[in-house]
Amino acid sequence: MLHVIFLEPETSGNVGAIARAMKNFGLRNLVVINPQCDIRDDDARKRAKHARSILNNAKQFSSLLEMKES
């Protein structure tokens, strides 16, 4: 299973844009590490457009170590 890992995004719009790009390429598993924003706010949802399900299912961790341990 392939995961896209986004490390420390500063703006939620970028998270939404990544989700939209993932959807275009058939990818589904987004992992966000230590975000500096709310990855599910209105800006993220607007940018994601048809890929909101990817945002809703994104896993969020405070560090790569925490992700590895889960």
Long-range contacts (C-beta under 8 A, 24 or more apart in sequence): 1-29, 2-27, 2-29, 3-29, 3-30, 3-31, 4-29, 4-30, 4-31, 5-31, 5-32, 5-33, 5-67, 6-30, 6-31, 6-32, 6-33, 6-35, 7-33, 7-34, 7-64, 8-33, 8-34, 8-35, 8-36, 9-35, 9-36, 9-37, 9-39, 10-36, 10-37, 11-37, 11-43, 12-37, 12-38, 12-39, 12-40, 12-41, 12-43, 12-44, 12-47, 13-43, 13-44, 13-46, 13-47, 14-47, 15-39, 15-44, 15-47, 15-48, 15-55, 15-58, 16-43, 16-44, 16-45, 16-46, 16-47, 16-48, 16-49, 16-51, 16-55, 17-47, 17-48, 19-44, 19-47, 19-48, 19-51, 19-52, 19-54, 19-55, 19-58, 20-47, 20-48, 20-49, 20-50, 20-51, 22-51, 22-54, 23-48, 23-50, 23-51, 23-54, 27-54, 28-54, 28-57, 29-57, 29-59, 30-54, 30-55, 30-57, 30-58, 30-59, 31-58, 31-59, 31-60, 31-61, 31-67, 32-58, 32-59, 32-60, 32-61, 33-60, 33-61, 33-62, 33-63, 33-64, 33-67, 34-61, 34-62, 34-63, 35-60
